[in-house]
Amino acid sequence: MKKFFSVAVAVILLLSLTACGKENSGQAYSYTPSMTDSEIIFEHAKNGKVPEIICHSLTDETETLVSVSLGMKRSDLVEIFGEDNLTTTKDSKYKKVATDAAHFYFDVNDTSETKGIIAIVVWDPIYGFGVTSTADDVEARLGKSVKRYNTEEGELFFFPYSKGVTAECVTYNQGKNTLSFYFVSGSMSATVLSVTAEW
């Protein structure tokens, strides 16, 4: 009897594992950001690097992760994204080069562009966080001293829909750079890596 019971339990477990395998196989195409260790995130921020901007391939519909960094020139972006995929706009203080996944800001007075990018605004999920991540999630995972506050009028000038919008911001200083996460209505809306003195 005990033998029969043991075999029955083993069969049930085997069937349940098989069912789980089939259930997950249909999710191969859903994008799930990989988790990144907090120390690696801070190291990237200190070095001015964003290693996981999503680039839609120029030849087909696949997505690839590309690495960009503060200080890159517009010509560097052309090599990654292609001239036809960049849109350059200006405002009173910054020159913006935009792609679907990120906006890259230059000093508008730097006509030679030798200075390079001073801020990178990322719209896609990044560092293993997703759009449903909250300020509490970021603070808990990164586990380091943090400045957390609500933005004021005009601070979200880089948002495409900034008028009348406020956000909660979680921000970290890393060397000469600042890493900030912005949450609108509780959901992550943008991540900004910038040169602190220039943004």
C-alpha positions in Angstrom: 0.0 0.0 0.0 2.8 2.4 0.9 4.5 1.5 -2.3 1.4 2.3 -4.3 0.9 5.6 -2.5 4.6 6.6 -3.2 4.2 5.8 -7.0 0.9 7.8 -7.1 2.5 10.9 -5.6 5.5 10.6 -8.0 3.1 10.4 -11.0 1.1 13.4 -9.8 4.3 15.5 -9.3 5.6 14.5 -12.7 2.3 15.5 -14.4 2.2 18.9 -12.6 5.8 19.7 -13.6 5.0 18.8 -17.2 2.0 21.1 -17.2 4.1 24.0 -15.8 6.6 23.5 -18.6 3.9 23.7 -21.2 2.3 26.8 -19.6 5.6 28.7 -19.6 6.6 27.8 -23.2 4.2 30.2 -24.7 5.9 33.2 -23.1 9.1 33.0 -25.1 8.6 36.4 -26.8 7.6 38.4 -23.8 10.4 40.9 -22.7 11.5 40.4 -19.1 14.4 42.7 -18.0 17.2 40.7 -16.4 18.0 41.5 -12.8 21.2 43.5 -12.3 23.2 43.6 -9.0 22.9 47.0 -7.3 26.6 47.5 -7.1 26.9 46.9 -10.9 24.1 49.5 -11.4 26.0 52.1 -9.3 29.3 51.3 -11.1 27.6 51.9 -14.4 26.2 55.2 -13.2 29.6 56.3 -11.8 31.2 55.6 -15.2 28.3 57.3 -17.1 27.2 54.1 -18.8 23.7 52.8 -19.7 24.3 49.2 -20.9 20.8 48.2 -21.8 19.0 50.7 -24.0 16.7 48.7 -26.3 17.4 49.3 -30.0 14.9 48.2 -32.6 17.0 46.5 -35.3 17.2 48.4 -38.6 16.9 45.3 -40.6 14.0 43.4 -39.0 11.6 43.5 -36.0 14.0 42.1 -33.4 15.2 44.1 -30.4 18.8 44.3 -29.3 20.3 45.8 -26.2 22.9 48.5 -26.9 25.3 50.3 -24.6 25.6 54.1 -24.6 27.4 56.5 -22.3 27.7 60.1 -21.2 30.2 62.0 -23.4 29.3 60.2 -26.6 29.1 62.5 -29.7 26.2 62.6 -32.1 28.3 60.7 -34.6 28.6 57.9 -32.1 24.8 57.6 -31.9 24.6 57.6 -35.7 26.8 54.5 -35.7 24.5 52.7 -33.3 21.0 53.8 -34.4 21.6 55.1 -37.9 21.1 58.6 -39.2 17.5 58.0 -40.3 16.5 56.9 -36.8 17.7 60.1 -35.0 15.6 63.2 -34.6 17.4 66.4 -33.4 15.5 69.1 -31.6 16.5 72.1 -29.5 15.3 74.1 -26.6 16.8 77.1 -24.8 19.4 75.1 -22.9 19.8 71.7 -24.5 20.0 70.0 -27.9 18.1 66.7 -27.9 18.8 63.7 -30.1 15.8 61.3 -29.8 15.2 57.7 -30.6 12.2 55.6 -29.5 13.9 54.2 -26.5 15.9 57.1 -25.2 16.6 60.9 -25.5 20.2 62.1 -25.5 20.8 65.7 -24.4 23.8 68.0 -25.5 24.7 71.5 -24.4 23.0 73.8 -26.9 25.9 76.2 -26.7 28.4 73.5 -27.6 28.2 73.9 -31.4 31.2 71.7 -32.0 29.6 68.7 -30.1 33.0 67.8 -28.8 31.5 67.8 -25.3 29.1 65.0 -26.0 26.0 63.8 -24.2 25.3 65.3 -20.8 22.1 63.4 -20.0 20.5 60.2 -21.2 16.7 59.8 -20.6 15.6 56.1 -21.0 11.9 55.3 -21.5 12.0 51.5 -21.7 12.5 49.2 -18.6 16.1 49.3 -17.4 18.3 47.8 -14.8 15.9 44.9 -14.3 13.0 47.2 -13.3 9.8 47.4 -15.3 7.0 49.9 -15.8 5.1 48.4 -12.8 8.1 49.0 -10.5 7.5 51.6 -7.7 9.7 54.0 -5.9 9.7 51.6 -2.9 10.9 48.7 -5.2 13.8 50.8 -6.4 14.8 52.0 -2.9 14.5 48.5 -1.4 16.5 46.8 -4.1 19.3 49.4 -4.4 19.6 49.6 -0.7 21.7 52.7 -0.5 21.3 56.3 0.8 18.8 58.0 -1.4 17.1 61.3 -2.1 13.4 60.9 -2.6 11.1 63.8 -3.4 8.1 65.0 -5.5 9.0 67.0 -8.5 8.0 70.7 -9.0 6.5 72.5 -11.9 8.9 72.6 -14.9 11.3 69.9 -13.5 9.9 67.3 -16.0 10.6 69.4 -19.0 12.2 66.4 -20.7 8.9 64.4 -20.6 6.8 64.6 -23.8 3.7 65.2 -21.7 5.1 67.3 -18.9 2.5 70.1 -18.6 0.7 69.7 -15.3 2.4 66.4 -14.5 4.3 65.7 -11.3 6.3 62.7 -10.4 8.0 61.0 -7.5 11.7 60.9 -7.9 14.3 58.6 -6.4 17.8 59.8 -7.1 21.4 58.7 -6.4 24.6 60.6 -6.7 27.5 58.5 -8.1 30.8 60.4 -8.5 30.1 63.3 -10.8 26.9 61.7 -12.2 23.3 61.4 -11.0 21.0 58.5 -11.5 17.3 59.3 -11.2 14.1 57.2 -11.4 10.8 59.0 -12.1 7.4 57.6 -11.2 4.1 59.1 -12.5 0.9 57.7 -10.9 3.1 55.2 -9.1 4.6 53.6 -12.2 8.1 54.0 -13.5 8.1 56.4 -16.4 11.7 57.4 -17.0 15.3 56.8 -15.8 17.8 59.6 -16.2 21.6 59.3 -16.1 23.2 62.8 -16.2 26.3 64.8 -15.4 25.2 66.4 -12.1 26.7 69.9 -12.7 25.2 70.2 -16.2 21.6 68.9 -15.9 
